[in-house]
Amino acid sequence: MKLSSRLDTIKNKVTDHYDHIWDCCCDHGQLGVGLLASHPKSVIHFVDVVDELMIDLESQLQKHASAIQSQWQVHCMDVAKLPLIKGKKNLIIIAGVGGDLLIELVRSIQLRNSDIELEFILCPVLHNYMVRCELIEMGFGLISETLVKENKRFYEVLHISNQAAKPIAPVGNDMWNLSDSDHQEYLNKTVSHYQRMEANPKCTSRVSEQYQELVGK
Ligand SMILES: C[S@@+](CC[C@H](N)C(=O)[O-])C[C@H]1O[C@@H](n2cnc3c(N)ncnc32)[C@H](O)[C@@H]1O
């Protein structure tokens, strides 16, 4: 099955070998299924809280198991309690959930696994500025970042690790190509969004100005 441009961007960031790849909040497991073919030497873990989804996914995977060489496991559970495999290389992917929930999940995984290398690919729905600020506060560094447009919506894909030395920028840095009209559109929309929020007299932060400064760079 062909992946959407957002899920394809995430999949293309998985270039290294990982012993375990966790497709968190996987829904029907589209991304993980794509990874089964491209990463036959990894164990692909499908994780979601919804029972029916996981039962259906497990039976689909079993049906096609002969065509799939890789190992896989299905977990019906809260991603906050992810059972990472210590002593092995884990990659955790969380995509398609709101920024607040995404940060809650990353924070919980970090608290439970403070002693190991943590590498994530994250793609929140909205609230990218807040997500980036929280990740900076948690001590993560950047591996790469990409802006992707899908069905007229924009998504930021962040590949981060607690071992990466490169700082994460609150408004993004490497992902911007302001000669691209899509990127200009996303920047304009983001500036307008924060200007509307900052029109509230109770709001003291000036996030829109930080985005506007990108134009002069
Ligand atoms: C919109 S889908 C995202 C699917 C896919 N990751 C994507 O990016 O297209 C969001 C999924 O997150 C799951 N979910 C929400 N909170 C969760 C949690 N705490 N633990 C595990 N799954 C969760 C929901 O059940 C739902 O299937």
The ligand as an SDF file (V2000), in Angstrom:
LIG
                    3D

 27 29  0  0  0  0  0  0  0  0999 V2000
   -4.9810    9.6130   14.2170 C   0  0  0  0  0  0  0  0  0  0  0  0
   -4.2900    8.1360   14.7610 S   0  0  0  0  0  0  0  0  0  0  0  0
   -2.6330    8.3040   14.1590 C   0  0  0  0  0  0  0  0  0  0  0  0
   -2.2600    7.1860   13.2340 C   0  0  0  0  0  0  0  0  0  0  0  0
   -0.8810    7.2340   12.6550 C   0  0  0  0  0  0  0  0  0  0  0  0
    0.1440    7.2260   13.6890 N   0  0  0  0  0  0  0  0  0  0  0  0
   -0.7050    8.4310   11.7500 C   0  0  0  0  0  0  0  0  0  0  0  0
    0.1660    9.2630   12.0160 O   0  0  0  0  0  0  0  0  0  0  0  0
   -1.4120    8.5200   10.7450 O   0  0  0  0  0  0  0  0  0  0  0  0
   -4.1150    8.3710   16.5060 C   0  0  0  0  0  0  0  0  0  0  0  0
   -4.0850    7.0480   17.2740 C   0  0  0  0  0  0  0  0  0  0  0  0
   -3.5240    7.2800   18.5680 O   0  0  0  0  0  0  0  0  0  0  0  0
   -4.0880    6.3280   19.4550 C   0  0  0  0  0  0  0  0  0  0  0  0
   -3.7730    6.7580   20.8330 N   0  0  0  0  0  0  0  0  0  0  0  0
   -4.1650    7.8900   21.4550 C   0  0  0  0  0  0  0  0  0  0  0  0
   -3.6420    7.9600   22.6990 N   0  0  0  0  0  0  0  0  0  0  0  0
   -2.8700    6.8410   22.8600 C   0  0  0  0  0  0  0  0  0  0  0  0
   -2.0670    6.3590   23.9250 C   0  0  0  0  0  0  0  0  0  0  0  0
   -1.9210    7.0300   25.0820 N   0  0  0  0  0  0  0  0  0  0  0  0
   -1.4280    5.1720   23.7670 N   0  0  0  0  0  0  0  0  0  0  0  0
   -1.5740    4.4720   22.6170 C   0  0  0  0  0  0  0  0  0  0  0  0
   -2.3160    4.8960   21.5590 N   0  0  0  0  0  0  0  0  0  0  0  0
   -2.9620    6.0740   21.6820 C   0  0  0  0  0  0  0  0  0  0  0  0
   -5.5510    6.3250   19.0560 C   0  0  0  0  0  0  0  0  0  0  0  0
   -6.1990    5.1580   19.4940 O   0  0  0  0  0  0  0  0  0  0  0  0
   -5.4550    6.4210   17.5150 C   0  0  0  0  0  0  0  0  0  0  0  0
   -5.5250    5.1570   16.9070 O   0  0  0  0  0  0  0  0  0  0  0  0
  1  2  1  0
  2  3  1  0
  2 10  1  0
  3  4  1  0
  4  5  1  0
  5  6  1  0
  5  7  1  0
  7  8  2  0
  7  9  1  0
 10 11  1  0
 11 12  1  0
 11 26  1  0
 12 13  1  0
 13 14  1  0
 13 24  1  0
 14 15  1  0
 14 23  1  0
 15 16  2  0
 16 17  1  0
 17 18  1  0
 17 23  2  0
 18 19  1  0
 18 20  2  0
 20 21  1  0
 21 22  2  0
 22 23  1  0
 24 25  1  0
 24 26  1  0
 26 27  1  0
M  CHG  2   2   1   9  -1
M  END
$$$$
